Amino acid sequence: MTAIARFGAIALDSRDPRGLAQFYRALLDFDLRYESDELVVLQGSKVTLTIEHVADHRPPDWPGNEVPKQMHLDLFVTDLDSAEQAAIDCGATKPDFQPAPDRWRVLLDPSGHPFCLTCPPGAD
C-alpha cells in the first residue's frame, strides 16, 4: 500500500509558544528551527514538534474530561524516577492522580498538556 501522506509534525497549542518550546528543548534536547510570536518549530532526530500560539487556549483538565486532553506524548526513558525529577526541573508539574506510577508517570507541561514518561516496551 502506498502512503497518502507522511508524518510531518506534532503540533501543540499554547498561550506561550516560546515558553513551551523552551520546556521541550530542555526536556528533549531538540534543535530550534524557527521562532516567532505565533509559531516555534523544534526538530529532533526523527520528529518535528511545532508549538502554535492560541490566545484562548484552555489546558486539558486531566484526569477530568470537561476539557479533554486531545492528545498526549509518550516519552521513553530509562529510569522513571530520575526522568520525572528532570522533567519537573525543566518546568513540568505532576498531578496527584497517577494511574500506574510503577509503569508510567503522567506529567503536565507548562501549558497544561499531559505527557507520559514511560520505559520502552520490553525494557527491564
C-alpha positions as CSV (number, residue, x, y, z in Angstrom):
1,M,0.0,0.0,0.0
2,T,1.2,3.5,-0.9
3,A,1.1,6.1,1.8
4,I,-1.2,9.0,1.2
5,A,0.9,11.3,3.4
6,R,4.0,11.2,5.5
7,F,4.2,12.2,9.1
8,G,5.1,15.9,9.3
9,A,5.0,17.1,12.9
10,I,3.3,17.0,16.3
11,A,1.6,20.4,16.9
12,L,0.8,21.7,20.3
13,D,-1.3,24.8,21.1
14,S,-0.2,27.2,23.8
15,R,-0.7,30.8,25.0
16,D,3.1,31.0,25.3
17,P,4.8,29.2,22.4
18,R,8.3,30.4,23.3
19,G,8.0,29.3,26.9
20,L,6.6,25.9,26.0
21,A,9.3,25.5,23.3
22,Q,12.0,26.2,26.0
23,F,10.5,23.5,28.1
24,Y,10.5,20.9,25.3
25,R,14.0,21.9,24.2
26,A,15.3,21.3,27.7
27,L,13.4,18.1,28.1
28,L,14.1,16.5,24.7
29,D,17.3,18.3,23.6
30,F,15.6,19.3,20.3
31,D,17.1,22.0,18.0
32,L,15.3,25.3,17.4
33,R,14.5,25.6,13.7
34,Y,12.1,28.6,13.7
35,E,10.8,31.0,16.2
36,S,8.2,33.8,16.1
37,D,5.4,35.1,18.4
38,E,3.0,32.8,16.6
39,L,5.0,29.6,15.9
40,V,8.1,27.8,17.2
41,V,9.4,24.8,15.3
42,L,11.7,22.3,17.1
43,Q,13.5,19.4,15.4
44,G,14.5,16.1,17.0
45,S,16.4,13.3,15.2
46,K,13.2,11.8,13.7
47,V,10.4,14.1,14.7
48,T,9.3,17.8,14.4
49,L,7.4,19.5,17.2
50,T,5.6,22.7,16.4
51,I,4.1,25.0,19.1
52,E,1.4,27.3,17.9
53,H,0.0,30.4,19.6
54,V,-3.6,30.1,20.5
55,A,-4.7,33.1,22.6
56,D,-7.7,31.4,24.3
57,H,-6.0,28.0,24.8
58,R,-7.6,26.1,27.7
59,P,-5.4,23.4,29.1
60,P,-6.9,20.0,29.5
61,D,-8.2,19.2,32.9
62,W,-6.7,15.8,33.1
63,P,-7.8,13.4,34.6
64,G,-11.2,15.1,34.2
65,N,-13.0,15.5,30.9
66,E,-14.6,18.9,30.9
67,V,-11.6,20.0,28.7
68,P,-10.4,16.7,27.1
69,K,-6.6,16.1,26.7
70,Q,-7.0,15.9,22.9
71,M,-3.6,14.1,22.6
72,H,-0.5,13.4,24.6
73,L,3.1,12.4,24.1
74,D,4.6,9.1,25.4
75,L,8.3,9.8,26.1
76,F,10.6,6.8,26.5
77,V,13.0,6.9,29.4
78,T,15.4,4.5,31.1
79,D,14.6,5.5,34.7
80,L,11.2,6.8,35.8
81,D,12.3,8.5,39.0
82,S,15.3,10.4,37.6
83,A,13.4,11.3,34.4
84,E,10.4,12.6,36.4
85,Q,12.6,14.8,38.5
86,A,14.5,16.1,35.5
87,A,11.2,17.0,33.8
88,I,9.9,18.8,36.9
89,D,13.2,20.7,37.0
90,C,12.5,21.8,33.4
91,G,9.1,23.1,34.4
92,A,6.7,20.2,34.3
93,T,4.2,19.6,37.1
94,K,3.0,16.3,38.5
95,P,-0.7,15.9,39.1
96,D,-1.9,14.0,42.1
97,F,-3.7,11.3,40.1
98,Q,-1.2,8.7,38.7
99,P,-2.9,5.6,37.2
100,A,0.1,3.3,37.1
101,P,3.1,5.1,38.6
102,D,5.2,1.9,38.6
103,R,4.9,1.7,34.8
104,W,4.5,5.4,33.7
105,R,4.3,8.9,35.2
106,V,1.8,11.5,34.0
107,L,3.2,15.0,34.0
108,L,1.9,18.3,32.7
109,D,3.9,20.6,30.5
110,P,3.9,24.4,31.3
111,S,0.8,24.8,29.1
112,G,-1.1,22.0,30.8
113,H,-0.7,19.3,28.1
114,P,-0.4,15.9,29.7
115,F,2.6,13.7,28.7
116,C,3.8,10.4,30.0
117,L,7.2,9.3,30.9
118,T,7.5,5.5,30.4
119,C,10.1,2.8,29.8
120,P,10.0,1.4,26.3
121,P,8.1,-1.9,25.8
122,G,10.4,-4.8,26.6
123,A,12.8,-2.7,28.7
124,D,13.7,-4.2,32.1
